[in-house]
Amino acid sequence: MSHQKKRRKIKPEQVVIKEQVVTPGGGRRIVSQTPLVNVVMQQPGLAVDAMPHLDGPPAFPDHVNEHIPEEHSHEPCVSQHQKRKEEVTKKWASIMDDLQRAFVCQQGLPTYLCCPQCGTSVDDDATTCTCIIKCEDCNRFLCTECVEDLHEYQPLHTMKIWNKDGSCTTFSYKRVYKFTPHNCGGYLVEDDLTVIDERGKIFECRVQHCSCTTLPVHLINIGLWPSSPAKPTRAYHQGFLRLLVYLMLEGHLSLQAACQSFMWTNNWTSKLTESIYKQLCTEECFEEFRHFHYQMRTLEGLSVDDQCPACPSIGGTTFLSLDANFGLVRKNNAGRSVVGSKHDNRLFLKDEEVSAFVNHYNIESGKSDGDSDCNQFQAGDSVRSKNKALQLDKTGVFGSVCKHGFPVKFMNMEHGERYAYPVLMLKKLIEEKQGTTLTVSYDIACKLKAHFEKTKQTEILDSVKLVLPCWHAYGHNAACQVMFSTRMVENCGLTDGEEMERLWSYLRPFCHITKEMTPSHRVDLLSDALLHYGRKKANDIVDVIGQRTEKARLIHQRAMEQLQDLIKDNYSLQEVADWKEDERIRLKRAKSSTKLSWKEEYVNKLQSYQHFRDQLVATDDEEVFVVVNQHCERIDRELKTLEARHHIQRRWVEGEKDYNDALKHLELQQKGALIRKLRHDVAEYHFLQETMRKEGAGQAIATRIKKQLEKASQIINNTVTRYNKNNFRTEFLLPRQVLRKDALNTQHDMYYVQEERRSDVNQSLQHKAVRLLNLAQRAEEEKDFVKAEKDNVLQHYKQCCERLETAASSRTEQNVYVSGLRHLMVKKMQDYKDTVTKIQDAFFASP
């Protein structure tokens, strides 16, 4: 009898129409439309019997279609962002013709002219003469008499003579930087120079100055910068050079590329562009100006813009991050420095000091127990960190930043990421940050800690807490994640430890510039870039702390709500804390400390001796026979030693009581060691499984976890195979064979033969509860951190104000230099006071 499958009855409200549509970007996607039946059902006076059969495509009577609103038509879904973009594009398109017309009209001669200076009007007949002059900088027409009077002290304005036929020619006038006489007994000196203004326009000017002042010094007085320290032929507007500095620091634009950009905006010739570029480089003009600009901005060290205002100076916890970057290299043939770095060791350690330490740090960096399968990071591996690029003088940069992104210490590397570099960095940080507790994140913190323990460098271990960055932790095994991840370790707050990665994303694009630089120029540019990066962080520090305050509050609130919903009234927070400790115990790999009794050792050797004896009988290869026979003789000697020591008259054989009793306990020891390892491997597997579910497939973190999960699964298979290959003869307490499905069951009886069963709660629930508890605890710590940071920032800028005020009041000399210095101090002090006011309004204002 054939059974026909019963058709499931579909309700009208379950109908959903799907259609393939073309997106604005040219792609295709399936769009699910709102059920039309629901719309029809809501129309008054429409009977349900009028509905068509739902087996085929939806078809509706004509009178029904009249009631379907347009919002349910087959149109692709458009986001609000896309709608805004379309509206803005339409608005631009609507005024573009008017803008183009206005630009063209602005280029022509107006029908009625009136000189704005003298009021003289020019009629139509006057347009035939060549006296109509337009200043392109003032954007106005002037008569001939007023042009030179108005531009007597503005020699860098561009003016053109307009002709009736629409053509125009450059109006030439005396471009002179005039000198104001003073009583010094000197005489007037005039020099002809090529001046490049702040927009890159080029002018031939005459500069007047007194003989008591050199030309380079006088150029500073009039806002220019000399092209060379003696007899300059060109002068650059300081605004032009400042633009070049920030195009480099913010846009990662090389000096050559910046000059080429000005070539296109100002119609420079290729020869002129090359000449300007070479002069800026070979005469050290640009390098000197960049450092001069830094000194003037920081008032020769009186301000502390390169220090983090939020980190504690004394006491408290300082969170730092370490990492290496192998993109910031330097070629061997890039030249040699004539002088040292202008920033000296403000951020970078001296290369000689680093090389001496690394070369004398001869401690072997072999892998420590328990970290062989921790991760696949190459950091710290001296075998893989050999310098393969022999054409490189520097292979990269090793650095450190605080949790707020401020650069702290850096060093050039000449090898791979050896242990010597983080060791030296930590020694310097401990020396510099005395009086504060250091928490340091590093990609291989677990291996570095094991290295310190192995080499007995207890002074570093006592001063520094090592943790793994949040994202890099997913590349480590579960035990390392629980023991070292910033989300699991106490007193880390919500800091992810990935600050170095953010810094590298800014610093790495400089590699195409610095790889061709001399050593000192390279260090100076990287130092300027790092100081600029810190300056940006300081500028945003108040807003960032405010955002972190709100973030910590929301995360703590949501984590506690989700935790309470998960455990309800069945479990307490203390029980979740106990689960957290149990998880650490399960995942922490204990060192094997199994010690055999002399009887177990004796039986173990007897089994090995019998195994090699069987191989002797079975082999026909003479070389194998010789090797196996040597093993037999060695084990026989060891057996005779044990027999003499314990007065064994006759060698034990299988089946005797003493032999069987010792074998039973021996196998229990061997099986117990493998079961403990298997339990650890399974706990790690389930930990990674739950983490994978949390992150979701397709994410970058999930990809890392998937690799770890595959690796953990293979380790379980290997352990199970190893257990079963032992061919245990007894069933005493533990099974002779283990199945994979039994191994993956964390509640299986074999895991609790040698230790107490701690909890019967589902492990998935435990993992979720522990993760939420960790998140809530870190958020609570973050609240305390940001509260302390608010006070630190306020005190920092108040101390800056006091320092500048003291320095300004101490300069009592009556001269122009002191007057200018006091003005700069007061200006800087006002900036700090404005910051203090902003902090007080943001954090300490009464509600």
VOGU-3710 file (C-alpha; in Angstrom, 3 decimals, decimal comma):
1> mshqkkrrki> 0,000/0,000/0,000  1,519/3,292/-1,068  1,458/6,118/1,413  0,961/9,565/-0,043  2,767/12,313/1,826  0,295/14,608/3,494  0,532/18,166/2,228  1,107/20,718/4,980  -1,592/23,334/5,043  -0,199/26,820/4,577
11> kpeqvvikeq> -1,838/29,690/6,347  -2,340/32,855/4,290  -0,235/34,952/6,675  2,747/32,615/6,106  3,160/33,544/2,424  6,415/35,407/1,757  7,405/36,486/-1,736  11,119/36,312/-2,588  12,624/38,057/-5,580  16,156/38,503/-6,926
21> vvtpgggrri> 16,990/42,187/-7,320  20,007/44,146/-8,524  21,618/46,298/-5,834  22,867/49,853/-6,545  26,442/48,494/-6,510  25,709/46,071/-9,342  25,396/42,925/-7,208  22,429/40,619/-6,794  20,555/39,549/-3,697  17,306/37,883/-2,643
31> vsqtplvnvv> 14,711/40,232/-1,163  11,854/38,904/0,998  8,782/41,070/0,589  6,105/41,673/3,230  3,289/39,108/2,899  0,698/40,600/0,611  -2,035/38,481/2,204  -1,708/40,396/5,466  -2,311/43,640/3,604  -5,326/42,254/1,786
41> mqqpglavda> -6,810/40,726/4,937  -6,837/44,122/6,576  -8,969/45,723/3,860  -12,585/46,233/4,997  -15,297/44,424/3,119  -12,969/41,831/1,566  -14,037/38,212/2,112  -11,490/35,488/2,787  -13,169/33,372/0,094  -11,864/35,836/-2,470
51> mphldgppaf> -8,317/34,664/-1,756  -6,737/32,590/-4,563  -5,280/29,125/-4,066  -1,846/29,303/-2,455  -0,187/26,361/-4,201  1,043/28,422/-7,135  2,381/31,945/-7,482  0,277/34,580/-5,752  -2,400/35,932/-8,052  -5,029/38,404/-6,913
61> pdhvnehipe> -8,220/39,721/-8,476  -8,080/43,191/-9,970  -10,176/44,706/-7,202  -7,685/43,371/-4,626  -4,672/44,990/-6,306  -6,290/48,363/-5,862  -5,878/48,006/-2,081  -2,181/47,061/-2,092  -0,140/50,055/-0,948  2,918/51,137/-2,913
71> ehshepcvsq> 5,235/50,356/0,026  4,683/46,643/-0,654  5,710/46,816/-4,311  8,671/44,810/-5,582  11,309/47,488/-4,945  14,781/46,751/-3,496  15,346/47,800/0,115  17,244/51,093/0,311  19,090/52,073/3,485  18,792/55,489/5,083
81> hqkrkeevtk> 22,449/56,141/4,299  21,842/55,419/0,619  18,824/57,758/0,615  20,888/60,562/2,164  23,644/60,046/-0,386  21,147/60,195/-3,239  19,610/63,400/-1,858  23,009/65,090/-1,476  24,047/64,017/-4,987  20,839/65,456/-6,443
91> kwasimddlq> 21,381/68,767/-4,610  24,931/69,053/-5,953  23,723/68,254/-9,455  21,044/70,953/-9,199  23,565/73,753/-8,458  26,558/72,527/-10,491  25,631/74,568/-13,585  25,356/77,731/-11,470  28,732/77,032/-9,844  30,425/76,552/-13,206
101> rafvcqqglp> 28,819/79,718/-14,562  29,927/81,695/-11,507  33,498/80,446/-11,915  33,603/81,437/-15,576  32,118/84,874/-14,845  34,650/85,418/-12,094  37,430/84,956/-14,650  36,157/87,802/-16,847  36,165/91,563/-16,648  33,033/93,010/-15,016
111> tylccpqcgt> 30,961/95,544/-16,962  31,300/98,238/-14,305  34,529/98,826/-12,390  35,231/100,961/-9,379  38,543/100,993/-7,510  37,694/100,100/-3,903  40,650/102,126/-2,603  40,220/105,535/-4,223  36,644/105,195/-5,530  37,611/106,072/-9,104
121> svdddattct> 35,162/104,541/-11,567  36,293/103,222/-14,938  33,896/103,497/-17,872  33,628/101,181/-20,831  36,119/103,155/-22,903  38,752/102,741/-20,222  38,831/99,005/-20,752  40,911/99,588/-23,868  43,895/100,682/-21,813  46,208/98,393/-19,840
131> ciikcedcnr> 45,608/99,963/-16,459  42,982/97,503/-15,164  44,822/95,318/-12,629  43,365/92,467/-10,615  44,973/91,126/-7,419  44,197/87,414/-7,368  44,907/87,202/-3,642  42,695/90,145/-2,694  40,227/89,113/-5,447  39,505/92,705/-6,521
141> flctecvedl> 40,283/95,115/-9,374  42,464/98,129/-8,623  43,607/101,146/-10,506  47,282/101,564/-11,317  47,841/104,292/-8,734  46,543/102,194/-5,834  48,201/98,850/-6,642  51,699/99,570/-5,427  50,507/101,650/-2,460  48,347/98,816/-1,123
151> heyqplhtmk> 50,961/96,120/-1,698  53,984/97,919/-0,345  54,191/95,426/2,554  52,607/92,489/0,736  55,238/91,384/-1,744  53,798/87,890/-2,239  50,521/88,822/-3,940  49,872/87,889/-7,563  48,514/90,625/-9,846  47,609/90,554/-13,525
161> iwnkdgsctt> 46,830/93,192/-16,161  43,542/92,578/-17,982  43,156/93,418/-21,667  39,976/94,085/-23,599  40,347/90,894/-25,633  40,198/88,814/-22,444  43,938/88,087/-22,252  45,974/88,976/-19,208  49,645/89,404/-18,393  51,533/89,431/-15,135
171> fsykrvykft> 51,888/92,835/-13,571  55,453/93,337/-12,420  56,119/95,545/-9,454  58,917/95,887/-6,950  58,571/92,995/-4,505  60,591/94,209/-1,550  60,681/93,091/2,072  61,378/96,507/3,530  63,498/97,007/6,598  62,569/99,224/9,526
181> phncggylve> 65,666/101,228/10,555  66,922/101,114/14,119  69,791/102,693/16,005  72,523/100,064/15,950  75,186/101,746/13,867  74,780/99,245/11,046  74,039/99,798/7,386  71,372/98,598/4,972  71,985/95,333/3,112  69,881/94,120/0,181
191> ddltviderg> 69,763/90,537/-1,117  67,841/89,153/-4,053  66,133/85,829/-3,270  63,664/83,413/-4,767  60,786/83,193/-2,298  58,275/80,315/-2,234  55,099/81,299/-0,416  52,819/79,056/1,636  50,840/77,984/-1,450  53,960/77,061/-3,413
201> kifecrvqhc> 53,961/80,131/-5,678  57,396/81,434/-6,650  58,433/85,106/-6,549  61,653/86,992/-7,121  62,014/89,364/-4,164  64,492/91,748/-2,673  65,079/91,456/1,053  66,395/94,434/3,022  68,037/93,937/6,392  70,529/95,560/8,692
211> scttlpvhli> 74,171/94,556/8,645  73,935/93,734/12,355  71,774/90,705/11,502  72,650/87,830/9,186  70,314/87,036/6,317  69,128/83,625/7,695  68,218/85,236/11,026  66,384/88,115/9,327  64,413/85,635/7,204  63,041/84,116/10,431
221> niglwpsspa> 61,937/87,587/11,512  59,805/87,967/8,375  58,278/84,483/8,537  60,599/82,755/6,054  63,079/79,883/6,341  66,526/79,953/4,661  67,401/77,231/2,166  70,914/76,995/3,619  72,700/78,262/6,739  75,029/80,520/4,736
231> kptrayhqgf> 74,233/82,601/1,633  70,799/81,136/0,900  69,504/81,530/-2,648  65,930/80,622/-1,805  63,640/81,328/1,103  60,623/79,193/1,987  57,550/80,465/3,734  57,287/78,713/7,112  53,656/77,893/6,372  54,791/76,068/3,227
241> lrllvylmle> 57,275/73,959/5,195  54,745/73,293/7,964  52,374/71,983/5,302  55,125/69,662/4,042  55,721/68,442/7,611  52,084/67,525/8,221  51,620/66,068/4,748  54,428/63,714/5,752  53,345/63,028/9,351  49,623/62,755/8,708
251> ghlslqaacq> 49,461/61,685/5,067  52,656/59,558/4,964  53,672/61,562/1,902  57,355/61,589/1,031  59,077/64,930/0,479  59,541/64,108/-3,199  55,849/63,274/-3,655  54,833/66,481/-1,862  57,058/68,573/-4,168  55,511/66,854/-7,179
261> sfmwtnnwts> 52,045/67,714/-5,848  52,999/71,397/-5,747  54,371/71,047/-9,269  50,857/70,328/-10,535  49,103/73,001/-8,458  51,584/75,790/-9,386  52,785/74,737/-12,854  56,366/74,160/-11,780  58,642/72,672/-14,392  60,121/69,228/-13,769
271> kltesiykql> 63,593/70,760/-13,572  62,485/73,322/-10,980  60,708/70,654/-8,953  63,820/68,488/-8,878  65,928/71,507/-7,902  63,652/72,402/-4,966  63,498/68,786/-3,787  67,279/68,358/-3,863  67,816/71,644/-2,062  65,377/70,665/0,708
281> cteecfeefr> 67,233/67,354/1,119  70,930/67,982/0,473  71,074/71,275/2,372  69,278/69,637/5,341  66,739/72,451/5,006  63,638/70,342/5,621  65,145/68,174/8,384  66,331/71,224/10,294  62,992/72,993/9,950  61,043/69,947/11,148
291> hfhyqmrtle> 63,111/69,776/14,337  63,001/73,563/14,719  59,195/73,395/14,507  59,119/70,689/17,207  61,394/72,721/19,519  59,342/75,883/19,155  56,078/73,991/19,670  57,354/72,348/22,866  59,213/75,493/24,056  62,556/73,676/24,219
301> glsvddqcpa> 61,300/71,043/26,626  59,225/73,273/28,927  56,000/71,523/27,873  55,420/67,784/28,269  53,297/67,010/25,220  55,175/63,716/24,721  53,988/62,304/28,075  50,694/60,516/28,648  48,464/62,681/30,856  46,311/59,736/31,972
311> cpsiggttfl> 48,985/57,287/33,158  50,017/57,581/36,822  53,410/59,122/37,470  53,763/57,553/40,918  51,724/54,653/42,258  48,821/53,005/40,513  48,942/50,564/37,602  50,574/51,350/34,267  49,407/49,160/31,397  51,919/48,807/28,553
321> sldanfglvr> 51,983/46,900/25,289  55,041/45,469/23,470  55,448/44,330/19,880  57,826/44,265/16,920  57,337/45,548/13,388  59,402/44,073/10,564  58,151/46,491/7,905  60,200/49,483/9,103  63,530/48,304/7,672  66,608/50,207/6,493
331> knnagrsvvg> 68,832/49,209/3,612  72,568/48,743/3,972  73,290/51,025/1,025  71,068/53,895/2,271  74,084/55,939/3,400  75,723/56,866/6,672  74,925/59,644/9,113  77,160/62,669/9,466  75,785/63,542/12,912  73,610/61,741/15,411
341> skhdnrlflk> 69,863/61,921/15,796  68,450/65,311/16,780  66,012/63,618/19,155  68,923/61,674/20,685  67,366/58,986/22,932  64,055/60,739/23,582  62,209/57,642/22,328  64,772/55,340/20,684  67,477/53,558/22,621  70,965/53,938/21,224
351> deevsafvnh> 71,823/51,295/18,631  75,153/50,566/20,299  73,464/49,793/23,620  70,898/47,524/21,982  73,483/45,646/19,900  75,746/45,110/22,917  72,894/43,707/25,016  71,530/41,428/22,278  74,966/40,070/21,400  75,774/39,293/25,032
361> yniesgksdg> 72,379/37,832/25,837  73,524/34,273/25,182  70,802/32,510/27,123  69,277/29,844/24,927  65,675/30,511/23,981  64,612/26,902/23,604  60,991/26,046/24,245  59,950/25,510/27,808  57,851/22,665/29,074  54,225/22,931/28,122
371> dsdcnqfqag> 54,493/25,582/25,423  55,364/23,413/22,454  51,829/23,528/21,099  50,841/26,910/22,516  50,856/28,988/19,332  52,419/29,449/15,942  53,900/32,902/16,574  57,548/33,189/15,500  58,437/35,740/18,167  61,158/34,529/20,506
381> dsvrsknkal> 62,296/31,636/18,331  66,002/32,160/17,704  66,071/29,439/15,071  63,465/31,176/12,921  64,651/34,713/13,775  67,905/34,608/11,802  68,494/37,583/9,561  67,609/36,266/6,120  67,722/39,711/4,472  71,452/40,388/4,344
391> qldktgvfgs> 70,877/43,640/2,449  69,150/45,179/5,487  70,955/47,216/8,096  67,876/47,337/10,373  65,304/44,555/10,191  62,556/46,382/12,060  61,512/48,267/15,180  60,607/46,941/18,625  58,479/49,264/20,718  56,154/49,884/23,627
401> vckhgfpvkf> 53,146/52,131/24,208  50,842/52,734/27,138  47,177/51,708/27,138  46,189/55,193/25,938  48,395/54,886/22,831  51,289/57,136/23,916  54,708/55,940/22,650  57,098/55,041/25,483  60,303/53,313/24,333  61,554/51,975/21,009
411> mnmehgerya> 64,646/50,298/19,609  65,994/49,260/16,221  66,356/45,537/15,576  69,120/43,808/13,640  67,707/40,277/13,906  64,337/38,613/14,251  62,150/38,986/17,336  64,527/37,360/19,806  63,901/37,190/23,543  66,716/39,706/24,074
421> ypvlmlkkli> 64,603/42,577/22,722  61,595/42,250/25,087  63,984/41,501/27,966  65,916/44,728/27,371  62,679/46,661/26,892  61,244/45,384/30,182  64,448/46,257/32,029  64,264/49,823/30,696  60,570/50,140/31,515  61,060/48,878/35,066
431> eekqgttltv> 63,864/51,391/35,528  61,813/54,277/34,097  58,462/53,428/35,735  59,692/52,911/39,271  56,950/53,282/41,845  54,162/51,953/39,616  52,791/48,471/39,024  53,452/47,324/35,460  51,055/45,148/33,472  52,553/44,342/30,068
441> sydiacklka> 50,803/42,721/27,108  52,894/40,835/24,567  52,025/38,424/21,756  53,898/35,556/23,429  53,566/36,551/27,089  53,122/32,890/28,087  56,404/31,848/26,454  58,222/34,924/27,750  57,133/34,176/31,320  58,300/30,575/30,955
451> hfektkqtei> 61,593/31,917/29,624  62,036/34,137/32,694  61,215/31,213/35,000  63,665/28,955/33,182  66,458/31,556/33,304  65,600/32,541/36,902  65,142/36,264/36,134  62,936/36,745/39,172  63,500/40,525/39,378  61,493/40,983/36,173
461> ldsvklvlpc> 58,776/38,503/37,172  58,369/40,286/40,515  57,982/43,704/38,833  55,843/42,884/35,796  52,580/41,051/35,187  52,585/39,563/31,676  49,315/39,163/29,747  48,217/38,309/26,214  46,505/40,883/23,956  42,824/40,125/23,585
471> whayghnaac> 42,871/39,377/19,845  46,225/37,580/19,788  45,064/35,358/22,653  42,786/33,507/20,231  45,900/32,189/18,498  46,966/30,463/21,736  45,595/27,324/23,292  42,760/27,449/25,806  45,050/27,197/28,843  46,987/30,295/27,755
481> qvmfstrmve> 43,760/32,160/27,067  42,448/31,460/30,569  45,763/32,188/32,289  46,942/35,228/30,293  44,170/36,857/28,227  43,294/40,429/29,235  39,648/39,357/29,391  40,468/36,665/31,983  43,227/38,237/34,109  42,287/40,463/37,027
491> ncgltdgeem> 43,118/44,189/37,104  43,185/44,561/33,324  39,881/46,357/32,942  38,541/46,453/29,401  41,979/47,108/27,931  42,487/44,797/24,960  46,297/45,114/24,875  46,330/45,706/21,104  47,571/49,323/21,239  50,774/48,444/19,378
501> erlwsylrpf> 48,773/47,128/16,418  46,971/50,475/16,171  50,280/52,298/16,331  51,811/50,066/13,645  48,872/50,785/11,334  49,899/54,459/11,511  53,674/53,972/11,493  54,023/51,163/8,918  53,284/53,378/5,848  56,493/55,323/6,571
511> chitkemtps> 58,518/52,284/5,460  58,787/53,457/1,826  60,405/56,679/3,119  62,602/55,456/5,969  64,154/52,448/4,189  66,239/54,835/2,025  67,233/57,221/4,833  70,448/57,533/6,786  70,291/56,078/10,326  69,918/59,437/12,087
521> hrvdllsdal> 67,331/60,805/9,642  65,350/57,581/9,940  65,268/57,777/13,737  64,346/61,475/13,599  61,427/60,903/11,218  60,119/57,919/13,197  60,479/59,923/16,420  58,584/62,875/14,924  55,879/60,502/13,704  55,579/58,871/17,136
531> lhygrkkand> 55,450/62,250/18,883  52,771/63,397/16,432  50,798/60,207/17,135  51,022/60,878/20,876  49,948/64,467/20,321  46,809/63,240/18,531  46,075/60,900/21,440  46,492/63,765/23,925  44,131/65,922/21,893  41,388/63,280/22,164
541> ivdvigqrte> 42,118/62,004/25,683  39,172/63,781/27,357  36,639/62,489/24,828  38,132/58,987/24,907  37,940/58,747/28,700  34,331/59,892/28,563  33,522/57,212/25,975  35,287/54,553/28,043  33,279/55,574/31,105  29,989/55,067/29,288
551> karlihqram> 31,229/51,870/27,629  32,225/50,355/30,988  28,845/51,197/32,472  26,893/49,655/29,588  29,029/46,510/29,404  28,769/45,914/33,143  25,007/46,434/33,078  24,422/44,141/30,092  26,799/41,441/31,325  25,104/41,272/34,718
561> eqlqdlikdn> 21,634/41,215/33,149  22,602/38,373/30,792  24,292/36,505/33,638  21,221/36,756/35,853  18,994/35,593/32,985  21,316/32,636/32,412  21,635/31,343/35,969  18,224/32,645/37,168  17,576/31,415/40,718  19,273/28,057/40,174
571> yslqevadwk> 22,838/29,146/40,886  24,569/31,928/42,769  27,391/34,231/41,709  29,676/32,386/44,115  28,979/29,153/42,277  29,864/30,851/38,988  33,112/32,029/40,583  33,782/28,413/41,608  33,136/27,327/37,998  35,685/29,897/36,912
581> ederirlkra> 38,303/28,387/39,210  37,380/24,861/38,075  37,867/25,945/34,459  41,343/27,224/35,245  42,192/23,948/36,977  40,849/21,849/34,102  42,733/23,798/31,463  45,965/24,281/33,350  48,310/21,530/32,261  49,917/19,995/35,331
591> ksstklswke> 53,468/18,735/35,046  53,807/14,993/35,104  54,994/13,978/38,557  54,252/10,242/38,435  56,815/8,315/40,473  56,963/4,538/40,161  57,701/2,194/43,047  60,655/-0,186/42,612  58,272/-3,071/41,872  56,452/-1,072/39,179
601> eyvnklqsyq> 59,761/0,031/37,719  61,003/-3,592/37,786  57,915/-4,894/35,951  58,113/-2,031/33,450  61,698/-3,013/32,597  60,707/-6,668/32,381  58,075/-5,754/29,782  60,588/-3,689/27,816  63,133/-6,534/27,977  60,559/-9,038/26,702
611> hfrdqlvatd> 59,539/-6,625/23,924  63,126/-6,329/22,628  63,650/-10,090/22,970  60,626/-10,636/20,712  62,123/-8,209/18,182  65,398/-10,148/18,197  63,580/-13,334/17,284  61,508/-11,675/14,561  64,230/-9,645/12,754  66,432/-10,874/9,918
621> deevfvvvnq> 68,339/-7,634/9,477  71,828/-7,796/11,003  72,055/-4,053/11,686  68,689/-4,020/13,451  69,718/-7,156/15,374  72,854/-5,420/16,678  70,950/-2,327/17,839  68,123/-4,283/19,493  70,630/-6,603/21,166  72,372/-3,590/22,699
631> hceridrelk> 69,047/-2,484/24,169  68,464/-5,961/25,576  71,886/-6,050/27,207  71,417/-2,600/28,718  67,992/-3,440/30,193  69,326/-6,810/31,442  72,062/-5,019/33,360  69,493/-2,639/34,891  67,292/-5,600/35,871  70,231/-7,360/37,565
641> tlearhhiqr> 71,004/-4,160/39,498  67,394/-3,973/40,790  67,405/-7,706/41,628  70,618/-7,370/43,640  69,371/-4,257/45,442  66,049/-5,838/46,477  67,317/-9,387/46,991  65,297/-11,031/44,232  66,539/-14,604/43,955  64,670/-15,504/40,780
651> rwvegekdyn> 63,454/-13,195/37,982  59,714/-12,641/38,043  57,560/-14,049/35,276  54,069/-13,158/34,103  51,323/-14,893/36,094  53,024/-14,744/39,479  51,282/-12,813/42,220  54,037/-10,217/42,708  54,267/-9,640/38,964  50,507/-9,306/38,519
661> dalkhlelqq> 50,080/-6,948/41,472  52,899/-4,685/40,284  51,550/-4,772/36,693  48,097/-3,746/37,867  49,415/-0,680/39,674  51,825/0,157/36,849  49,057/0,174/34,271  46,898/2,264/36,594  49,692/4,851/36,749  50,144/4,850/32,954
671> kgalirklrh> 46,424/4,950/32,236  45,889/7,678/34,836  48,550/9,905/33,243  46,964/9,487/29,802  43,445/10,031/31,184  44,558/13,256/32,883  46,093/14,461/29,623  42,965/13,442/27,734  40,759/15,324/30,204  42,871/18,449/29,724
681> dvaeyhflqe> 42,709/18,105/25,926  38,924/17,610/25,971  38,426/20,607/28,283  40,418/22,751/25,881  38,408/21,406/22,935  35,086/22,304/24,581  36,430/25,722/25,622  37,353/26,518/22,023  34,028/25,163/20,798  32,087/27,524/23,039
691> tmrkegagqa> 34,329/30,434/22,051  33,728/29,594/18,399  29,972/29,693/18,924  30,281/33,097/20,559  32,342/34,675/17,785  30,442/33,230/14,829  31,807/31,739/11,650  33,422/33,941/9,042  34,939/36,439/11,472  38,697/36,940/11,611
701> iatrikkqle> 38,808/35,806/15,234  36,657/32,776/14,415  39,153/31,793/11,713  41,911/31,727/14,299  39,807/29,766/16,754  38,878/27,271/14,036  42,551/26,457/13,488  43,029/25,961/17,226  39,889/23,809/17,335  41,117/21,561/14,522
711> kasqiinntv> 44,440/21,238/16,273  42,764/20,364/19,600  40,624/17,715/17,875  43,714/16,103/16,361  45,443/16,092/19,750  42,463/14,235/21,247  42,609/11,658/18,450  46,327/11,186/19,033  45,881/10,745/22,788  43,064/8,225/22,325
721> trynknnfrt> 45,177/6,296/19,795  48,155/6,345/22,127  46,002/5,072/24,995  44,562/2,217/22,938  47,927/1,227/21,472  49,280/0,414/24,933  47,133/-2,755/24,965  46,558/-2,579/28,701  45,895/-6,039/30,156  43,882/-5,052/33,195
731> efllprqvlr> 40,494/-3,405/33,698  41,494/-2,207/37,160  39,528/1,035/37,796  40,184/2,411/34,287  39,112/0,871/30,937  41,496/-0,996/28,643  40,221/0,873/25,558  38,727/4,380/25,115  36,316/5,528/22,429  36,424/9,098/21,089
741> kdalntqhdm> 32,759/9,719/21,933  33,435/8,668/25,549  36,529/10,870/25,638  34,521/13,952/24,556  32,029/13,396/27,381  33,468/15,467/30,219  31,118/13,760/32,692  32,350/10,239/31,899  33,207/8,126/34,961  36,805/7,511/33,859
751> yyvqeerrsd> 37,656/11,189/34,474  36,612/10,958/38,123  38,338/7,744/39,244  41,395/9,556/40,589  39,778/12,887/41,497  36,519/14,177/42,915  33,650/15,137/40,615  33,257/18,875/41,118  30,035/19,717/39,295  27,360/18,103/37,145
761> vnqslqhkav> 26,293/21,402/35,545  26,274/21,549/31,757  29,672/22,801/30,591  28,193/25,066/27,931  26,217/26,887/30,622  29,318/27,065/32,817  31,420/28,542/30,009  28,837/31,208/29,160  28,363/32,133/32,813  32,118/32,364/33,423
771> rllnlaqrae> 32,583/34,510/30,294  29,858/36,915/31,430  31,248/37,049/34,963  34,717/37,844/33,590  33,275/40,592/31,409  31,348/42,106/34,309  34,433/42,023/36,553  36,618/43,653/33,872  33,971/46,355/33,338  33,861/47,037/37,093
781> eekdfvkaek> 37,663/47,379/37,096  37,446/49,702/34,097  35,163/52,011/36,081  37,837/52,354/38,764  40,550/52,886/36,148  38,752/55,701/34,313  37,923/57,379/37,610  41,636/57,465/38,508  42,555/58,561/34,961  40,233/61,562/35,187
791> dnvlqhykqc> 42,141/62,749/38,249  45,492/62,006/36,563  44,616/64,056/33,473  43,414/67,004/35,533  46,512/66,987/37,752  48,806/66,604/34,742  47,581/69,744/32,989  47,455/71,714/36,229  51,111/70,819/36,835  51,910/71,870/33,259
801> cerletaass> 50,344/75,270/33,935  52,290/75,645/37,183  55,547/74,659/35,503  55,125/77,232/32,719  53,991/79,903/35,154  57,083/79,330/37,286  59,344/79,395/34,240  57,758/82,598/32,934  58,026/84,407/36,287  61,670/83,398/36,668
811> rteqnvyvsg> 62,694/85,218/33,467  63,024/88,817/34,624  65,432/90,070/31,958  64,228/93,026/29,914  64,960/92,189/26,289  63,126/91,188/23,148  64,048/87,485/23,454  62,632/87,130/26,968  59,544/89,073/25,937  58,949/86,680/23,037
821> lrhlmvkkmq> 59,627/83,631/25,211  57,196/84,837/27,859  54,570/85,387/25,154  54,997/81,796/23,908  54,766/80,504/27,476  51,608/82,447/28,168  50,089/81,223/24,917  50,923/77,610/25,781  49,697/78,136/29,333  46,366/79,379/28,013
831> dykdtvtkiq> 46,012/76,207/25,941  46,585/74,132/29,077  44,081/76,218/31,055  41,487/75,694/28,334  42,134/71,947/28,588  41,747/72,070/32,375  38,413/73,860/31,959  37,297/71,264/29,421  38,234/68,437/31,824  36,431/70,037/34,750
841> daffasp> 33,310/70,617/32,665  33,370/67,069/31,303  34,167/65,093/34,470  33,827/67,216/37,591  30,940/69,567/36,883  28,078/69,269/39,328  25,007/67,554/37,809
//
